């Protein structure tokens, strides 16, 4: 259960976060905000299950924030947390789940969370048919995650069946003519044999989807059987979800840095990276560049703010996913130099030089080498 906490006073905010995370199981605090307007923006991106909301705040009251939250397409539950009892009627008129008095007591908070669990369970039962039951994971390699289960890899009857399925998924909701499919997968076959191979492989794919309960994924024929189209229903695709979140980001700031970090961590490797299909390379490179740009933006922001630990963390993540990108090594060298960690600076330069020599047969970029030599002399 994901929660956002909003209070203009830091001590009550930290106290509530501590009690929720330490003493109540199943609650994940995904954001704490002292600026109510920033919290309102973040709710759109993070989509929490519940917002714990103070009422008396400067500029705009919690009741006004609650009204705006209720106008969302999928509004979170609202729990008002306040030092005054005079707002209770207005709070419940907004259909708030609960109204808690400060200072927050553990036994009272436990009752609220239990009510919240029952409400969410009831909502899930009502909306179960409308919610995606399956997530198709395309970062790194193809996996299927059924609701409340670990991701799994499906065993396809043939490698051609797997590639044809992924190709149709890649071009989902578009009719792909059979000549294109035959040329892609069976270029050595004449037309007659290629058509037979295509029909057989489509049959194998449909059988595999049925066997694994993937009814929300369908493959239909075009008019005059001139092609095939894959469609998804009640199915999420992780790459789509990730790009939707990434496209909503504003420039990095102290208010949304945590959101940046979560979105960066959602990227678990290149698009279909382990499959190495050449036809997916353009999309693979496009998503990779988008991720790297977000990571660089956050890294530069942390660097400018002199938030050394946070900047190091982002650059190590970049390095783990893209070990041949020299920007992360150079940034880490500069960060370690700022903290006086001479050994770490040298290790980063040596690691970069070794990887570029082994993988690219190339020396380190002259600008990085010049910086390193100047640093050694200083």
MOZI-V664431 format. One record per backbone hydrogen bond with DSSP energy under -1.0 kcal/mol. NH is the residue of the N-H (numbers start at 0). CO is the residue of the C=O. Records with the same first field share a line. If there is no record, write none. Layout:
NH: CO + CO
//
This chain:
2: 27
3: 49
4: 30
5: 51
6: 32
12: 8
13: 9
14: 10
15: 11
16: 12
17: 13
18: 14
19: 15
20: 16
21: 17
22: 18
27: 0
29: 2
32: 4
38: 34
39: 35
40: 36
41: 37
42: 38
45: 41
46: 42
48: 1
49: 1
50: 76
51: 3
52: 78
53: 5
56: 54
59: 57
61: 54
64: 60
65: 61
66: 62
67: 63
68: 64
69: 65
71: 68
76: 48
78: 50
79: 97
80: 52
81: 99
87: 84
90: 86
91: 87
92: 88
94: 91
95: 90
96: 77
97: 77
99: 79
101: 81
108: 104
109: 105
110: 106
111: 107
112: 108
113: 109
114: 110
115: 111
116: 112
117: 113
118: 114
119: 115
120: 116
121: 117
122: 118
123: 119
124: 120
125: 121
126: 122
129: 126
130: 126
132: 233
133: 233
134: 144
135: 235
136: 142
139: 269
140: 138
142: 136
143: 151
144: 134
146: 132
148: 145
151: 143
161: 157
162: 158
163: 159
164: 160
165: 161
166: 162
167: 163
168: 164
169: 165
170: 166
171: 168
172: 229
173: 170
175: 227
177: 225
180: 176
181: 177
182: 178
183: 179
184: 180
185: 181
188: 185
193: 189
194: 190
195: 191
196: 192
197: 193
198: 194
199: 195
200: 196
201: 197
202: 198
203: 199
204: 200
205: 201
206: 202
207: 203
208: 204
209: 205
210: 206
211: 207
212: 209
213: 208
216: 213
217: 230
219: 228
221: 226
224: 221
225: 222
227: 175
228: 219
230: 217
232: 215
235: 133
237: 135
240: 236
241: 237
242: 238
243: 239
244: 240
245: 241
246: 242
247: 244
248: 245
256: 252
259: 255
260: 256
261: 257
262: 258
263: 259
264: 260
266: 263
271: 137
272: 269
273: 139
274: 271
275: 271
279: 276
280: 277
283: 279
284: 280
285: 281
286: 282
287: 283
288: 284
289: 285
290: 286
291: 287
292: 288
293: 289
294: 290
295: 291
296: 292
297: 293
298: 294
299: 295
300: 296
301: 297
302: 298
303: 299
304: 300
305: 302
306: 301
307: 305
310: 306
311: 307
312: 308
313: 309
314: 310
315: 311
316: 312
317: 313
318: 314
319: 315
320: 316
321: 317
324: 321
329: 325
330: 326
331: 327
332: 328
333: 329
334: 330
335: 331
336: 332
337: 333
338: 334
340: 335
341: 339
344: 340
345: 341
346: 342
347: 343
348: 344
349: 345
350: 346
351: 347
352: 348
353: 349
354: 350
355: 351
356: 352
357: 353
358: 354
359: 355
361: 355
368: 364
369: 365
370: 366
371: 367
372: 368
373: 369
374: 370
375: 371
376: 372
377: 373
//
